[in-house]
């Protein structure tokens, strides 16, 4: 048994698959945060209501990823089961704020 086979026997996760899953989750969060920003701007949300909208949307996206992508078993797709809930949860915040303010300004102009 060579070292690669031993490593796979100890850690049955394929690094390429883990990386691909993390990338897919990142892309989903990036796109949805932009969509949430556009929605918040069009709805005319201000101050804390916009951020509550973002966090509620992020929780919804995490729930959908948990149910639809991992079929309720995130441990099969990520190293930690909590990754589907916490990984890249705040990376889309800047794009959310950018598109939120842009579309808020466009709608109110």
Backbone as CSV, one residue per row, in Angstrom:
resi,resn,N_x,N_y,N_z,CA_x,CA_y,CA_z,C_x,C_y,C_z
1,UNK,0.855,-1.177,0.000,0.000,0.000,0.000,0.899,1.238,0.000
2,UNK,0.759,2.055,-1.031,1.581,3.255,-1.098,0.974,4.358,-0.223
3,UNK,1.672,5.483,-0.131,1.257,6.541,0.798,-0.075,7.179,0.397
4,UNK,-0.347,7.301,-0.901,-1.605,7.907,-1.328,-2.798,7.008,-0.975
5,UNK,-2.665,5.733,-1.162,-3.736,4.800,-0.789,-3.949,4.804,0.724
6,UNK,-2.861,4.872,1.465,-2.969,4.917,2.918,-3.684,6.196,3.363
7,UNK,-3.341,7.316,2.710,-3.973,8.599,3.045,-5.471,8.549,2.760
8,UNK,-5.864,7.960,1.632,-7.278,7.849,1.304,-8.004,6.884,2.238
9,UNK,-7.294,5.878,2.726,-7.908,4.948,3.682,-8.129,5.624,5.025
10,UNK,-7.214,6.497,5.416,-7.347,7.216,6.680,-8.364,8.332,6.543
11,UNK,-8.246,9.130,5.465,-9.151,10.248,5.195,-9.840,9.975,3.857
12,UNK,-11.046,9.448,3.893,-11.692,9.025,2.651,-12.164,10.153,1.747
13,UNK,-11.934,11.395,2.110,-12.345,12.525,1.287,-11.318,12.798,0.205
14,UNK,-11.780,13.035,-0.999,-10.890,13.418,-2.084,-10.707,14.937,-2.034
15,UNK,-9.491,15.422,-1.946,-9.255,16.861,-1.841,-9.861,17.657,-3.001
16,UNK,-9.847,17.081,-4.193,-10.423,17.769,-5.347,-11.925,17.964,-5.174
17,UNK,-12.593,16.963,-4.636,-14.041,17.057,-4.412,-14.364,18.086,-3.337
18,UNK,-13.596,18.091,-2.268,-13.804,19.080,-1.213,-13.604,20.493,-1.743
19,UNK,-12.576,20.668,-2.563,-12.297,21.977,-3.137,-13.409,22.393,-4.104
20,UNK,-13.891,21.462,-4.883,-14.980,21.752,-5.814,-16.262,22.115,-5.068
21,UNK,-16.555,21.405,-3.988,-17.749,21.709,-3.186,-17.653,23.083,-2.538
22,UNK,-16.470,23.410,-2.029,-16.266,24.724,-1.408,-16.398,25.833,-2.449
23,UNK,-15.891,25.594,-3.647,-15.984,26.587,-4.717,-17.439,26.790,-5.131
24,UNK,-18.189,25.711,-5.238,-19.608,25.817,-5.601,-20.380,26.595,-4.543
25,UNK,-20.098,26.331,-3.275,-20.766,27.053,-2.195,-20.401,28.540,-2.223
26,UNK,-19.140,28.842,-2.502,-18.700,30.236,-2.612,-19.422,30.956,-3.748
27,UNK,-19.538,30.307,-4.884,-20.206,30.922,-6.031,-21.689,31.147,-5.758
28,UNK,-22.327,30.196,-5.112,-23.746,30.351,-4.756,-23.920,31.544,-3.839
29,UNK,-23.079,31.642,-2.826,-23.183,32.757,-1.881,-22.879,34.101,-2.549
30,UNK,-21.931,34.135,-3.465,-21.594,35.391,-4.143,-22.749,35.873,-5.012
31,UNK,-23.306,34.983,-5.782,-24.406,35.369,-6.671,-25.637,35.775,-5.869
32,UNK,-25.970,35.003,-4.851,-27.175,35.321,-4.084,-27.015,36.603,-3.272
33,UNK,-25.812,36.901,-2.808,-25.630,38.160,-2.078,-25.818,39.354,-3.001
34,UNK,-25.402,39.221,-4.254,-25.639,40.286,-5.223,-27.132,40.430,-5.508
35,UNK,-27.820,39.316,-5.659,-29.271,39.344,-5.891,-29.987,39.941,-4.682
36,UNK,-29.551,39.604,-3.490,-30.152,40.192,-2.282,-29.901,41.694,-2.223
37,UNK,-28.729,42.138,-2.655,-28.436,43.568,-2.681,-29.321,44.303,-3.660
38,UNK,-29.511,43.729,-4.834,-30.404,44.331,-5.826,-31.824,44.401,-5.268
39,UNK,-32.269,43.330,-4.644,-33.624,43.284,-4.081,-33.800,44.305,-2.965
40,UNK,-32.828,44.397,-2.085,-32.930,45.355,-0.979,-32.946,46.791,-1.499
41,UNK,-32.176,47.066,-2.548,-32.167,48.401,-3.125,-33.487,48.749,-3.789
42,UNK,-34.038,47.806,-4.540,-35.321,48.038,-5.208,-36.445,48.193,-4.192
43,UNK,-36.384,47.401,-3.110,-37.405,47.500,-2.064,-37.267,48.772,-1.236
44,UNK,-36.131,49.458,-1.351,-35.920,50.701,-0.622,-35.622,50.493,0.854
45,UNK,-35.031,49.358,1.190,-34.695,49.094,2.588,-33.566,50.010,3.037
46,UNK,-33.652,50.460,4.262,-32.643,51.358,4.808,-32.106,50.821,6.124
47,UNK,-30.884,51.166,6.406,-30.205,50.912,7.684,-30.285,49.440,8.086
48,UNK,-30.726,49.210,9.297,-30.693,47.865,9.881,-31.584,46.897,9.118
49,UNK,-32.642,47.396,8.481,-33.552,46.513,7.751,-32.861,45.847,6.560
50,UNK,-31.960,46.553,5.935,-31.201,45.976,4.831,-30.283,44.863,5.296
51,UNK,-29.614,45.076,6.427,-28.727,44.042,6.947,-29.507,42.842,7.471
52,UNK,-30.662,43.082,8.070,-31.519,41.966,8.492,-31.955,41.170,7.270
53,UNK,-32.278,41.863,6.183,-32.650,41.212,4.931,-31.507,40.335,4.425
54,UNK,-30.278,40.850,4.487,-29.111,40.079,4.042,-28.917,38.821,4.891
55,UNK,-28.967,38.984,6.211,-28.732,37.828,7.070,-29.858,36.807,6.975
56,UNK,-31.085,37.262,6.821,-32.199,36.327,6.625,-32.028,35.587,5.300
57,UNK,-31.611,36.292,4.272,-31.367,35.647,2.987,-30.224,34.657,3.040
58,UNK,-29.177,35.004,3.777,-28.035,34.097,3.923,-28.444,32.829,4.656
59,UNK,-29.268,32.963,5.670,-29.755,31.786,6.392,-30.620,30.931,5.475
60,UNK,-31.461,31.579,4.671,-32.300,30.843,3.723,-31.451,30.084,2.704
61,UNK,-30.428,30.733,2.174,-29.540,30.073,1.203,-28.817,28.902,1.867
62,UNK,-28.373,29.078,3.102,-27.714,27.982,3.817,-28.666,26.812,4.010
63,UNK,-29.907,27.113,4.351,-30.903,26.054,4.532,-31.156,25.315,3.218
64,UNK,-31.274,26.063,2.122,-31.480,25.427,0.823,-30.278,24.582,0.407
65,UNK,-29.074,25.064,0.669,-27.872,24.275,0.376,-27.856,23.008,1.219
66,UNK,-28.239,23.139,2.475,-28.272,21.992,3.370,-29.269,20.949,2.876
67,UNK,-30.455,21.394,2.488,-31.508,20.456,2.088,-31.339,19.944,0.660
68,UNK,-31.049,20.840,-0.285,-31.048,20.449,-1.691,-29.703,19.939,-2.196
69,UNK,-28.626,20.568,-1.778,-27.319,20.158,-2.288,-26.719,18.990,-1.522
70,UNK,-26.854,19.012,-0.204,-26.244,17.941,0.590,-27.252,16.894,1.048
71,UNK,-28.514,17.095,0.734,-29.582,16.162,1.116,-29.604,15.896,2.618
72,UNK,-29.268,16.938,3.389,-29.288,16.831,4.843,-28.089,16.126,5.440
73,UNK,-27.083,15.823,4.620,-25.885,15.125,5.101,-24.624,15.869,4.666
74,UNK,-24.378,17.054,5.235,-23.220,17.840,4.790,-21.881,17.191,5.109
75,UNK,-21.843,16.274,6.045,-20.609,15.593,6.394,-20.046,14.760,5.252
76,UNK,-20.892,14.424,4.282,-20.431,13.660,3.129,-19.774,14.550,2.073
77,UNK,-19.980,15.858,2.171,-19.497,16.766,1.138,-18.463,17.769,1.637
78,UNK,-18.385,17.953,2.951,-17.453,18.905,3.556,-16.747,18.231,4.721
79,UNK,-15.582,18.766,5.092,-14.853,18.197,6.223,-15.633,18.352,7.518
80,UNK,-16.228,19.524,7.707,-17.048,19.774,8.894,-18.493,19.970,8.449
81,UNK,-19.409,19.427,9.182,-20.821,19.568,8.837,-21.288,21.011,8.920
82,UNK,-20.627,21.809,9.728,-21.030,23.207,9.884,-20.592,24.087,8.716
83,UNK,-19.766,23.571,7.817,-19.275,24.383,6.699,-20.400,24.888,5.807
84,UNK,-21.442,24.109,5.642,-22.541,24.539,4.781,-23.261,25.752,5.375
85,UNK,-23.179,25.928,6.686,-23.821,27.054,7.360,-22.884,28.243,7.514
86,UNK,-21.610,28.004,7.745,-20.702,29.088,8.124,-19.668,29.458,7.069
87,UNK,-19.325,28.552,6.190,-18.251,28.818,5.227,-18.681,29.918,4.264
88,UNK,-17.880,30.940,4.133,-18.110,32.078,3.229,-19.412,32.818,3.512
89,UNK,-19.894,32.769,4.731,-21.173,33.419,5.047,-21.082,34.939,4.943
90,UNK,-19.915,35.502,5.195,-19.781,36.961,5.182,-18.984,37.485,3.987
91,UNK,-18.570,36.608,3.083,-17.774,37.075,1.948,-18.608,37.885,0.966
92,UNK,-19.901,37.654,0.928,-20.759,38.389,0.012,-21.285,39.694,0.568
93,UNK,-20.904,40.024,1.797,-21.434,41.226,2.437,-21.036,42.498,1.680
94,UNK,-19.814,42.572,1.199,-19.384,43.780,0.480,-20.120,43.925,-0.849
95,UNK,-20.313,42.828,-1.566,-21.056,42.940,-2.826,-22.525,43.232,-2.563
96,UNK,-23.057,42.734,-1.440,-24.427,43.068,-1.068,-24.565,44.564,-0.835
97,UNK,-23.680,45.137,-0.043,-23.754,46.566,0.266,-23.562,47.401,-1.006
98,UNK,-22.647,46.994,-1.861,-22.407,47.720,-3.106,-23.656,47.743,-3.989
99,UNK,-24.239,46.574,-4.237,-25.421,46.539,-5.105,-26.648,47.125,-4.413
100,UNK,-26.720,47.004,-3.113,-27.833,47.586,-2.356,-27.830,49.105,-2.521
101,UNK,-26.686,49.724,-2.288,-26.618,51.186,-2.397,-26.774,51.644,-3.846
102,UNK,-26.239,50.893,-4.795,-26.374,51.253,-6.201,-27.843,51.261,-6.623
103,UNK,-28.547,50.164,-6.347,-29.938,50.078,-6.773,-30.859,50.958,-5.935
104,UNK,-30.505,51.194,-4.693,-31.281,52.140,-3.880,-31.185,53.541,-4.493
105,UNK,-29.976,53.905,-4.892,-29.776,55.200,-5.524,-30.454,55.318,-6.875
106,UNK,-30.448,54.250,-7.640,-31.085,54.276,-8.947,-32.610,54.369,-8.837
107,UNK,-33.174,53.663,-7.878,-34.630,53.672,-7.714,-35.103,55.002,-7.145
108,UNK,-34.363,55.573,-6.220,-34.771,56.832,-5.590,-34.408,58.054,-6.416
109,UNK,-33.642,57.888,-7.453,-33.190,59.047,-8.256,-34.285,59.626,-9.115
